[in-house]
Amino acid sequence: MTNYSKLPAILVLEDGTVYHGKAAGKIGTTTGEICFNTGTTGYQEIFTDPSYFGQIMVTTNAHIGNYGIDEDDTESNQIQIAGLVCKNYNINYSRKMADESIQSYFEEGNLVGISDVDTRSLVRHIRDKGAMNAIISSETLDVEGLKSQLAKVPSMDGLELSSKVTTTEPYFFGNENASLRVAVLDLGIKKNILRNFEARDVYTKVFPAKTTFEEMEKWNPDGYFISNGPGDPAPMDYAIETVKSILNANKPMFGICLGHQILALANGIRTSKLHNGHRGINHPVKNIIANRCEITSQNHGFGVVAEDIQNSENVEITHVNLNDQSIEGIRIKGQKAFSVQYHPESSPGPHDSRYLFDDFVAMIKN
């Protein structure tokens, strides 16, 4: 295990609020939009989820690092969060399957964090004031200097980030002799989504975010999947145009999270930034088509505008959030195209929503 001593660190929020704590991970300075996840497990999946690119993560569970790091639990090939804020930072771990400690993992991944913070107070502050930019530093405690540095960080509102996390080259996943082939537009995909397709006898080819429909169609897929990812969907004209082309060709399509927002934008439905987003693994959602509730895994800071869907002739609502009535799912009338705002691959989280992968496969076959 790497030598580690708890040096002082500081967290400064965009509104001037300051929290003092101890250094976690690499010694340095990092910036990003601060947000929180209410899940009690799955910290490694959160760290490596590309949807969190550019965000400083506050974990509400009191202990982080206590079960170590296992390579099999990663959702991408690297740490994606911009920084970590936690209460108890546990270097020692006892899980036999773990490969290394969280400290060595963070040092290898150049991740700057802060521990020993009153995360209950911090989360209440974010809930009240909304998402905002923040800066963590364990190399300087100069508050005014950090505020000046933070002022230069762009807002997540209007920020396109998928092009920074997408694959640079197409790649395949699954059994090439599978019964179905699905083309995946990678806006920041999680590995467990591909695993869910593989488990349903689907062979996938994953394409970079800015790939055109015409290029993907050359592979002759049976359907299309639009993935999750980070940032604001509104400036992503390239993905919106690709989805419009898929719809015009009347091809089966399924979207998750950012993919859901892109499908909405392709149909004239606006998106907007949420006050503090939905991030956790216990969000109740009602499937209003099947008239049943499911507990879902969520990670998003933007949503679709309900009023636009209610006034749309082409789009109908399929799922709603039971906490705040926000839109969690849509489908396109007269076409084989649907999407959900939450994460049915549930890594981490409950498996209530994995039926959506089955629905997509059945839609393709029918």
C-alpha positions in Angstrom: 0.0 0.0 0.0 1.2 3.5 -0.9 2.5 5.6 2.0 -0.3 8.0 3.0 -0.6 10.8 5.5 -3.6 13.0 6.1 -2.5 16.4 4.9 -4.9 19.3 5.1 -7.2 20.0 2.1 -9.8 22.6 1.2 -13.1 22.6 -0.8 -14.4 26.0 -2.1 -17.8 26.3 -3.7 -18.8 28.8 -6.4 -20.9 30.7 -3.9 -17.9 31.2 -1.6 -18.7 28.4 0.9 -15.6 26.8 2.3 -15.1 23.3 3.8 -11.9 22.1 5.4 -10.8 18.5 5.5 -7.9 16.1 4.7 -6.3 15.2 1.5 -7.5 12.0 -0.3 -5.8 10.5 -3.4 -3.3 12.5 -5.3 -1.9 15.8 -3.9 -3.1 18.6 -6.2 -5.9 20.8 -7.3 -9.1 19.9 -9.3 -12.2 21.7 -10.4 -15.7 20.6 -11.7 -19.4 20.8 -11.0 -20.2 19.5 -7.6 -22.9 16.9 -7.2 -23.9 14.1 -4.8 -24.9 10.4 -5.1 -27.1 8.8 -2.5 -26.1 5.2 -3.2 -24.8 3.1 -0.3 -22.6 1.0 -2.5 -21.0 1.0 -5.9 -18.5 3.7 -5.4 -16.1 2.3 -8.0 -18.8 2.1 -10.6 -19.5 5.8 -9.9 -15.9 6.8 -10.2 -15.6 5.1 -13.7 -19.0 6.1 -15.1 -18.3 8.5 -18.1 -21.6 10.3 -17.3 -19.7 11.9 -14.3 -16.9 13.3 -16.4 -16.2 16.9 -15.3 -18.0 16.5 -12.0 -16.8 16.5 -8.4 -18.6 13.7 -6.6 -19.9 13.9 -3.0 -20.7 10.5 -1.6 -23.4 10.5 1.0 -22.5 7.0 2.4 -20.2 7.5 5.4 -17.5 5.1 4.4 -15.7 5.1 1.0 -12.9 2.7 0.1 -13.8 0.1 2.7 -14.1 -2.8 0.3 -11.2 -1.8 -1.9 -10.9 -1.7 -5.7 -11.7 -4.6 -8.0 -10.9 -4.2 -11.7 -14.0 -6.1 -12.6 -16.2 -3.4 -11.1 -15.1 -0.6 -13.5 -17.6 0.9 -16.0 -14.9 2.3 -18.3 -11.1 2.2 -18.7 -10.3 5.0 -16.3 -11.5 7.2 -13.5 -14.0 9.7 -14.9 -15.0 11.9 -12.0 -13.1 15.2 -11.6 -12.7 14.8 -7.8 -14.1 13.2 -4.7 -15.6 14.5 -1.5 -16.3 12.0 1.3 -16.5 11.7 5.1 -14.5 8.6 6.0 -11.8 7.7 3.6 -10.8 4.1 4.2 -7.3 3.0 3.0 -7.5 -0.5 4.6 -9.9 -3.0 3.1 -10.9 -6.6 3.7 -12.6 -7.9 0.5 -10.6 -10.8 -0.9 -11.6 -10.0 -4.5 -10.1 -6.5 -4.3 -6.9 -5.7 -6.2 -5.7 -2.6 -4.4 -6.6 0.2 -2.0 -8.6 3.3 -3.0 -5.5 5.4 -2.3 -3.2 3.6 -4.7 -6.0 3.6 -7.3 -6.5 7.3 -7.0 -2.8 8.0 -7.2 -2.5 5.9 -10.3 -5.5 7.7 -11.8 -4.4 11.2 -10.8 -7.6 11.8 -8.8 -7.6 14.6 -6.2 -10.0 14.3 -3.3 -10.9 15.6 0.1 -12.1 13.5 3.1 -13.2 14.3 6.7 -15.8 16.7 5.4 -19.3 17.0 7.0 -21.0 15.6 3.9 -24.5 15.9 5.5 -24.0 19.7 5.7 -22.6 19.9 2.2 -25.4 17.8 0.6 -28.0 20.0 2.3 -26.3 23.0 1.0 -26.3 21.7 -2.6 -29.9 20.6 -2.3 -30.9 24.2 -1.3 -28.6 26.2 -3.5 -28.4 23.8 -6.5 -25.5 22.4 -8.5 -22.5 24.7 -8.9 -18.8 24.6 -9.7 -16.3 23.8 -7.0 -12.5 23.4 -6.4 -10.6 21.0 -4.2 -7.0 21.6 -3.3 -4.4 19.8 -1.1 -1.5 21.8 -2.4 -2.7 25.3 -1.4 -5.1 26.5 1.2 -5.2 30.1 -0.2 -9.0 30.6 -0.4 -8.9 33.8 -2.4 -6.5 32.3 -4.9 -8.7 29.2 -5.3 -11.8 31.4 -5.8 -9.9 33.2 -8.6 -9.1 29.9 -10.2 -12.6 28.6 -9.8 -14.1 31.7 -11.5 -12.4 30.6 -14.8 -14.2 27.2 -14.8 -17.0 27.0 -17.4 -20.6 26.1 -16.3 -21.9 22.7 -17.1 -24.9 24.4 -18.7 -24.1 24.5 -22.4 -21.0 22.3 -22.1 -20.5 19.5 -24.7 -18.5 16.7 -23.1 -19.3 13.4 -25.0 -16.6 14.0 -27.5 -14.1 13.9 -24.7 -15.1 10.5 -23.3 -16.2 8.6 -26.4 -14.2 5.8 -28.0 -11.8 7.0 -30.7 -12.2 3.9 -32.9 -15.1 1.5 -33.4 -15.0 -1.8 -31.4 -17.0 -4.9 -31.0 -18.6 -6.5 -27.9 -20.1 -9.9 -27.5 -20.5 -13.0 -29.7 -20.1 -12.3 -33.4 -22.5 -15.2 -34.1 -25.3 -13.8 -32.0 -28.8 -13.7 -33.4 -29.0 -9.8 -33.4 -26.6 -6.9 -34.2 -27.0 -3.5 -32.6 -25.1 -0.4 -33.5 -24.2 1.6 -30.4 -23.5 5.4 -30.5 -21.0 5.9 -27.7 -21.7 9.2 -25.9 -20.1 7.9 -22.8 -21.3 4.3 -22.5 -21.0 2.1 -19.4 -19.6 -1.5 -19.8 -22.6 -3.0 -18.1 -24.9 -1.8 -20.8 -22.9 -3.8 -23.3 -22.9 -6.8 -20.9 -26.7 -6.7 -20.8 -26.9 -6.8 -24.6 -24.4 -9.7 -24.7 -26.6 -11.6 -22.2 -29.5 -11.3 -24.6 -27.6 -12.8 -27.6 -26.9 -9.4 -29.1 -23.6 -8.5 -30.8 -22.8 -4.8 -30.6 -20.5 -2.6 -32.5 -19.6 0.6 -30.6 -19.1 3.7 -32.7 -17.5 7.1 -31.8 -20.0 9.8 -30.8 -19.7 11.8 -34.1 -20.3 8.8 -36.4 -23.1 9.4 -38.9 -26.1 7.1 -39.4 -24.9 6.3 -42.9 -21.5 5.1 -41.5 -23.2 2.9 -38.9 -25.7 1.6 -41.4 -22.9 0.1 -43.5 -22.5 -2.6 -40.7 -26.2 -3.5 -41.4 -27.4 -3.6 -37.8 -30.8 -4.8 -36.7 -31.2 -1.8 -34.3 -29.6 1.2 -32.8 -28.7 2.2 -29.2 -27.9 5.7 -28.0 -25.9 5.7 -24.8 -25.6 7.7 -21.7 -22.9 10.3 -21.3 -21.9 13.6 -19.7 -22.6 17.3 -20.2 -25.4 19.3 -21.7 -27.4 17.6 -24.5 -28.5 20.8 -26.1 -25.3 21.7 -28.0 -24.9 18.1 -29.4 -26.1 18.8 -32.9 -24.1 16.0 -34.3 -25.9 13.4 -32.2 -29.3 15.0 -32.7 -28.8 14.8 -36.5 -27.8 11.2 -36.3 -30.9 10.3 -34.3 -33.1 12.1 -36.7 -31.6 10.1 -39.5 -32.2 6.8 -37.6 -35.9 7.9 -37.1 -36.3 8.9 -40.8 -35.1 5.4 -41.8 -37.6 3.9 -39.4 -35.0 1.8 -37.6 -35.5 0.3 -34.1 -33.9 2.5 -31.5 -33.4 2.6 -27.7 -31.8 5.4 -25.7 -30.6 5.7 -22.1 -30.0 8.9 -20.1 -28.2 11.3 -22.4 -29.5 9.1 -25.3 -33.0 9.8 -23.9 -32.4 13.5 -24.0 -31.0 13.4 -27.5 -34.1 11.4 -28.7 -36.3 14.1 -27.2 -34.3 17.0 -28.8 -34.5 15.2 -32.2 -38.3 15.4 -31.9 -38.4 19.1 -30.9 -38.6 18.5 -27.2 -36.4 20.9 -25.2 -34.1 19.9 -22.3 -33.3 21.9 -19.2 -30.8 21.8 -16.3 -32.2 20.4 -13.1 -31.7 22.2 -9.8 -29.4 19.5 -8.4 -30.0 16.4 -10.5 -30.9 12.8 -9.7 -28.1 10.6 -8.6 -28.6 7.4 -6.6 -30.0 3.9 -6.7 -33.3 4.2 -5.0 -35.4 6.5 -7.2 -39.0 5.4 -7.7 -40.3 5.5 -11.2 -43.8 4.6 -12.5 -44.2 2.8 -15.8 -47.6 4.4 -16.7 -48.0 2.0 -19.7 -47.7 -1.1 -17.5 -49.1 0.7 -14.4 -46.4 -0.5 -12.1 -43.5 1.1 -10.1 -39.8 0.2 -10.3 -36.9 1.3 -8.1 -34.2 2.7 -10.4 -30.6 3.8 -10.6 -30.2 7.4 -11.8 -27.4 9.8 -12.8 -28.4 12.9 -14.6 -28.2 16.7 -14.2 -30.5 17.5 -17.2 -34.0 16.5 -18.1 -36.6 16.9 -20.8 -39.3 19.5 -20.6 -42.6 17.9 -19.7 -44.7 20.7 -21.3 -43.2 20.2 -24.7 -44.0 16.5 -24.6 -47.6 17.1 -23.5 -48.0 19.4 -26.5 -46.3 17.1 -28.9 -48.1 15.1 -31.5 -45.2 12.6 -32.0 -44.0 11.8 -28.5 -45.7 10.3 -25.6 -44.7 9.8 -21.9 -44.1 6.2 -20.7 -42.4 6.7 -17.3 -42.5 9.4 -14.6 -40.5 10.0 -11.5 -42.6 9.6 -8.4 -40.5 12.0 -6.3 -40.9 15.1 -8.5 -43.0 14.0 -11.5 -40.2 14.6 -14.0 -40.2 12.7 -17.2 -38.4 9.4 -17.0 -39.3 7.7 -20.3 -40.8 8.5 -23.8 -41.7 6.6 -27.0 -42.2 7.9 -30.5 -45.7 7.3 -31.8 -45.9 5.0 -34.9 -42.2 4.0 -34.6 -40.0 1.5 -32.9 -38.2 4.1 -30.8 -38.2 4.7 -27.0 -35.9 5.9 -24.3 -35.6 6.2 -20.5 -33.8 8.8 -18.4 -32.6 6.3 -15.8 -30.1 3.4 -16.0 -31.7 0.0 -16.4 -28.3 -1.7 -16.6 -28.2 -0.9 -12.9 -24.5 -1.0 -12.1 -24.8 -0.3 -9.2 -28.5 -0.6 -8.3 -31.6 -2.7 -8.4 -32.5 -4.8 -11.4 -36.2 -3.8 -11.6 -35.7 -2.1 -15.0 -33.7 -4.6 -16.9 -36.9 -5.7 -18.7 -36.3 -2.7 -21.0 -33.4 -4.6 -22.7 -35.8 -7.4 -23.3 -38.4 -5.0 -24.7 -35.9 -3.6 -27.1 -34.9 -7.1 -28.3 -38.5 -8.0 -28.7 -39.2 -4.8 -30.6 -36.4 -5.6 -33.1 -37.6 -9.1 -33.7 -41.2 -8.0 -34.2 
